[in-house]
Amino acid sequence: MKLVSFSSQGNTTIRPGLVVQETILDIPAACTLLQLSSPDSVQGIIEHYTTAKESLQSIIEAAEQGKLGDASYALRDATLAAPIPRPRKNIMCLAVNYTEHAKETAALRDHGGEPPTQPVMFTKAPTTVNGPYGEITIDPEVSSKIDWEVELGVILGKTGKNIREDNAMSYVFGYTVLNDVTARDLQSRHKQFFKGKSLDGSCPMGPWIVTADEISDPHNLALRLRVNGEIKQDGNTKQMIFSIPDMIVTLSRGMTLEAGDIIATGTPSGVGFSRVPPEFLQPGDTMESEIEGIGTLRNPIVAS
């Protein structure tokens, strides 16, 4: 299934939907028509997916039978928010999780280009979350070095602590595309990741969450990043240093992970600040972040 958070003309309330081909099925409206029950947010669906799944499947079947005309919207006519518009916790992220990315940043970081022996982690504030087509605002008084980082986002589906490696993938609800937009000058100035990674709107995400059953191998997905149509990053998740189970196991040691938690799994090589000369996003640019089997983000860059 593909789950979205969306609004529509005449109804600006953000609500959960199911994407079927080029149509969004309005889950709350469909439940009313079919006398079903389901949570009224994607977060709620994730938390109660075991019971909600039957209703969602019934909605899809009813749509196939032409019964949901009053609860259906053309995808092109809807406004998509991030699948989880306001996460309950910080987004958990991995740094230098691709070998070539470690090499390209060797001269600019303390790791010397050597892959880390343990996952390097940081977080982004919930206020960073932006929609799949939302504007990314550059304020020159805050930062002049805004960089791109396409990443696979992992959405957890249940709560756990001290999770075993052989059971880690059972905690994955689904996958999304995200971009770890970074203010490199702030990252360098403050000698840590959080501030430079946490500017408002600096984590576009979506267009939807694809449930785990639809992605046969999340460790073999092509990732691409384009700026104004030019490919800047072109990698594959098979190049990750630490796997998704590695991340879940490490993060859950002594720390409870919860349904709806988001893990950003790192970015491949091709980021702007490691290029010669360095390249950064500018107002008027369009940034596209694409992952095979999931979808594409298209975010215009604007001046404040």
N, C-alpha and C positions, 0 to 999 in steps of 0.2 A: 504494500500500500504506500501511497504518497500522501502525507499529511501536511496541510498548509494552515497558516493563520492569515485571514484575509478580511477585507471589507469590500463593499460594493456600492454602486451608485444608489443613493436613497437609503442606505443603511451603513453608516460609518463605524458601527460597532465591530471590533475585531473579533472574529469567531473562527472555529476550526472547520476545515473542509477536507474533502477527499478529492484528489486529482485523478480523473479517469480520462485519458487521452487529452483533449483540449478543453475539458469541462471541469468545473469545480462543483462538487456536491456539498451543499450547505448542511453540515451535520445537525445543528440544532433544528433547522427548519424541516429536514428530512425526518428527524425523530418525532416531531410533532405530527407530521402527515402520516407516519407509519405506526404511531403509538409505541415508539421505542424509547429507550433511555440511554444517554451517553453523557459524559462530562462535557462542559461547555467551553473547554480550552484544550489546546494540544498538550499542555502540561498535565492536565487532569486525565486525558486519555492515556498518556504514558504511564501515569501512576496506577491506573485502573484498567490496563489493557487486557488483562485476562478476562474480565467481564465485558469490557466495551467492544472487544473484537467481534463478537457475534452480531452486535448491532451494526457495526461498520460493514460487515459482510452483507448483512440484509439490505443496507442502504445501496451498496453497489449492485446487488441483484435487482432491486426495485428500479434503479436507474436503467439497467439493461432492458427492463420490461417497459420502459417509457412512462413510469409512474411518478417521476420526480421533476416534471417540468417547472413547477413552482418553487423548487428548491435547487435549481441548477443555474449556473452562470458560465458564460464563455470565459475561459481563462484570460483572454486578452482584455476583457472588460472589468476584471477584478483588480483590486490593489492588494499586493502581497506584502505582508509584514514578515519579519523574521519568524520562522516556525515557532520558536519560543520567544515572544517579543520582549519579555523581561525575565531572564533567568533568576532563580532564587538565590544563586550563589555566583561567585566569580567563575569565569571560564578558565579551566585549567589547561595550560599550554606546555608543549615541549619545545625547547630550543635545540638547535644543531642536531636534528634527528635524521638528517640525510647526509651521507658521506661527502658528496660533492659540495654541499652547502658548507660543511665544516671546512673543506679545503679552500673554498672561495673567500671565506671570512678569516682565514688564518692570520693575515697581516693586520687585521683590524680587531682581533680578539685575543684573549690570553691563552686560548687552547692550542695554539700553534698548528692548527689544521688537523690535529689528531681527533678521531671520533671519541666521544665521551664514553667512559666505562660504566657510568650510571646515568639514568635520564636526568637532564637538566630541566628544571621546571620553574614556571612563573605563572601569574594569573593576570587576567584582564577584568576590569570592573564590569558589572552588569549593564551600566550605562553606555558601554561601548557598542552594544548590539544595535545593528542597523538592518534595514530591509534588503532584500536581494537586488533591488533597483534603486535604493535610497542614495541621496546625495552625500558625498563625503566632503565636509567643509574644511578648507585650509585657512587658518588664521595666521598670517605672517608674524603677528606679535607673539604667537605661541611657538610655532615651529615652521621652519622653511625646508625641512628635509623629511617629507612624508614618503614612506616606502611601502611596497607591496609584498605580500606573502600569501600565496594561495595554499590552502590546507584542507585536508580531510577532517571533518568534524565528526566525532563519535558521540552519540546521545545514549546515556545509560537508561536502562529500563526498570531497574529495581535496586533496592538498598542492600548494601553489603559492606563488610569490614574484614580485613585480613583474607582477601579472596585468593583462592588457589589458582595457579596458572591453568590447570586442566579444566577449570570451571569458569574462567574469566569471560569467555565470549558469550556465555549465557546471560551475562549482565548487559549486553549491548542491545538496545532497542532499535537503533537505526543509525543512518548516516546523513550528513548534510555537507554542503560546500560552505567554507568560510574563508575570510581573508583577514589575517593578522596585521592589519595596517599599523605601521610603526613610525613614530616620530624619532628618527635616528639621533638628532641633535639632543633631544631630551634624554634618550637612552644613554648617550655618552656622558652628558653633563651630570646626571644624577647617579651614575655608576651602578645602576641596577635596571631591571626591565619594566617594573610596574608602571611608573609614570609615563614613560614613552610609549607604552602599549595601551594606555587607558584613556586616551582622549575620547570625548563623546563621539559616537558614531563610527568608531574605528574598528568595528568588527561586523561588516556586512555578512549576512548568513542566509542560507536557503538554497534554491527557491522554496524547498520543502524538505521534509525528512522522509527518506526512503527506508522502509522497515528492513531489518536485517535479513529477513528471509528472501528478499529480492536481490541482494548483493552476494553472489556466490563466493567471491574472494576479495575482501576489502584490502588485502595485501598485494593486489595486482590491478590497480586502477590508474589510468593515465590522468595526470594533472597538467593544466596549462593556464598560463596567465598572459593576457594580452593588454597592451596599452595602445589605444588608438589603432587597433587591428594588428599591431606588431607583437609577435610572440616574444615574451621576456623570460618566461619559465616554461619548461617542458620536461616533466619528470614522471615518475611512476611510484606508487606507494610501495612497490617491492624493494625500493631503494632505502626504505626507512631502516635506521639502525636498531631501534627498539620497536617491537611489534605492539599491536593493540593489547594483547594479554600482558606483555611486559609493563605497559603503562598502567593498566588496571591493577595489577598486583602491587606495583610500587606505590601508587597513590593510595591504595586501600590499607596499607600497613599502618595500623594504629589510627586510621582516619576513616570515618564512615563516608562512603559514597552513596548518593541518593538518586532515585528516579528523576530524570530531567537534567542531571548534571551533564555538562558539555566538556569534552576533551578535544583540544586542537592538537593534532598529531605531528606538527612540524611542517616545514616548507622545503621544497627542493631548491637546487641552485638557480641562480638567475636574478637574485634580488638586486635592487637598484644601488644600494650603498657600496656594494663590492665591485661594481663595474668601473671601468677605466675609460673616461672619467665617470664619477658617480652620476647616477640618474635618479631623479625624484619626481613624484607626481606634481602636476601643475594644474591650476584652474583651466578648465576647458578640455582636459583629458577625459577619456572614458576608459575605465578599467574593467576587464572581463576576467572572471575566475571560473574555470570549468573543470569538472571532474567527470570522467567517464561513468555512465550509468546513473548519474545523479542529476546534474544540470549545470546551469551557467548563471552566475551573478553578473549584472551589468550596472556599474556604479559610476555616475558622472562625478567629476571633481569640480568643486565650485569654490569661489573665494567668499570669505565671510563678509 
